[in-house]
């Protein structure tokens, strides 16, 4: 058995419905942080499912519809720059995770959260799984949904604002991105709190 599914199997046997939760986009200077929660069907094994960071863009895009098809339920939440600036990135991510889990129907009996902490007040047992996207099938599935959704959003933003070349860096703090910010300034889709730390705002 795929080791990611082998990790989930005893938890599903013990608890029933188990969801995986992961995010994409905590580090960028622009755009939302995207959170996904997924409950996978027990009778489907997705070939090649893995931590989204270990997959090519092409493989992630191919897996995306397969994950939706293999999901009992899924929810994707985007938390925008204003909320990130208001709450801070950690709390904004935790809020997104809470909203994603609450959006699942049927509700899971256990939430597996990628990372070293769980959102408070989830209303169900939760377990933090460090490097969960490379450990658990349902967290890996959530990582792919979050990453693909956010990347598509940033590519679309790049079409609207071609001067920032978001299709190349997806909003992450690259040398090119800093040069473009210096040239064209900042817009509402930038995280002011992140730029402040770097002395740009």
N, C-alpha and C positions, 0 to 999 in steps of 0.2 A: 504493500500500500504506500502511496505517496506520503512522505513523512508529515506534510502539512495537514493532510486529512487524518493521519494517524494521531496527531495531537488533538484534533477536535473530537474524534470518535468517542472516547470515554466521557468527555464532558457532555456531549449530546445524549449519550446513554443515561448519564446521571441526572441531567437537568431538563432535557427536552430541547426546546428551541434555543439555540445559541447564536448570538450575532457577533460579528467582528466589526470593529470601528477603527478607522484610520483617517489621517489628514494629509493634505498636500499643500504646500505653499506657506509654511511658517516663516521661511527665511527671506522671501522677496521684498523688494522695496515698493512694489506696486501690485494692485489687484487684491482679490479676496484670498482668505484661507478657505480651503474647500474640505469638507468633512463628509465621509460616507459611512453608513452602517448597512450591513448585509447579513441576512440569514440565508444560508445555502441549503438547497434540498439535499437530503441524504443520499438519494439515488443517482446523483450526477457527479462525476469526477471530471474536472476541467483539465485537459491536457496542457501542460506547460504553465499552469498557474504558479506564480511566485511573487516575491516582493517586487513591486512595480519598478523600483530603482534598478533591479537586475534584468529587467526586460527592455527590449528595444521599443521605440515608439510604435513601430509597425505591429509588434507582438501585443502591446497594450491595447492598441486600437482593435485588433482582431479578437482579443479576449473580452473587450467591453460588452458587446451584444451577447456573447455567450454567458457572461456573468449575470446579466439581466434576465436571460432565459432560465438560468439555473437557480435563480433566487426565489425563495418563498416570499421574501419581502426585501425591499431596499429603500433607502432614503439618502438623498444627497443635499447637503446644506452649504451655502456659501455665506461667509461672514465678511462683509466689506471693510474697506480701509477706515471708514468713520468709526465703526464699532471697535476695530483693532486699536485705533488711537485712543478711544474712550476707555476701553477696558484693560488694554495691554494684550500682547499676542497670546500669552498663555491662557488668560481668562476668556478671550474671544474664541480660542480653539475649544476650550472646555464647554463653553456655551453652545458652539456648533455641534459638538459631540452629543450633548444632552438633547438638543433639538432633533438630531438625526435618529437617535435611539427612540425618542418619544414618537417619531414619525413612522415607526415600523408597525405594521398590522398584518398578522398577529404580533403581539408583544413577545419579545424573547424572555426566557427565564434566567438567562445569564448573558452579560455583555463582556466580551473580551476586548480590551482597549490597548491599542499599540502604545508602548512607552512605559514610563515608570510611575504614572499616576492616573487616577480615575476621576472623572467629573463628580462633583458632589450632587446629592439629591437626585440620583438616577431613578429611584423607585424600584430597583431590582439589584440583585447581587452583581458585582462587577469585579473583574480581575485585570490588573495591569500586566501586560506581557511585553517585556523588553525585547526589542527586535521581533515583535509579534508578526510583522509582515513577512518575515522569513521563517516563521514558526507555525502559524495557524492558517489553514485554508481560508476561513471566513475573514480574517484580518487581511490576508493577501488580496482577496477579492475586493475588500473595501479600499485598499491602497490603490488598486488599479482604477476603480471608479472615480476616486477622488483626484488622482493624477490626470487621467484623461479629461475629466470635466474641466479641471482648472486650466490645463494646457489649451484646450479648445477655446475657452473663454479668453485667454491671453492672445491667442492667434487672431481671434475676432476683434479684440481691442486694438491689435496691431494693424488691422485693416482700416479701422476708424482713425487711428493716429499713426500713420506709417512712419513718421519721423522718429518714433521711439524704437522701432524694429523689435517689437515684442516677440515676433515669431522666432527670433534668434536666441534671446536670453530668458523669455517668459517672465520678465520682471525681476530676475535675480540680480544681485549686486556684482555684475561683471565690469571689467574696465570699459568696455564699449558702452554699457548702460550708463555709467557715471559720466562719460563724455557726452552722451546724448542729453542727459539731464542738464548738464552745464550749458549745452547749446540751446535747448528748447524750454528749459524751466520745468516746473512741476504742475500737474493737473490734479483734479479731485480724486483720481484713482490712485494717487500716491499715498503711502503711509507716512504722514508727517512725523510721527514719533520715531520712525526708523531713520528718517533723513536728519532729524534733529541730532540724534546720537552721532551722526557722521558730520555734523556741522554744516549741512547743506541748507536747512531751513532757517 
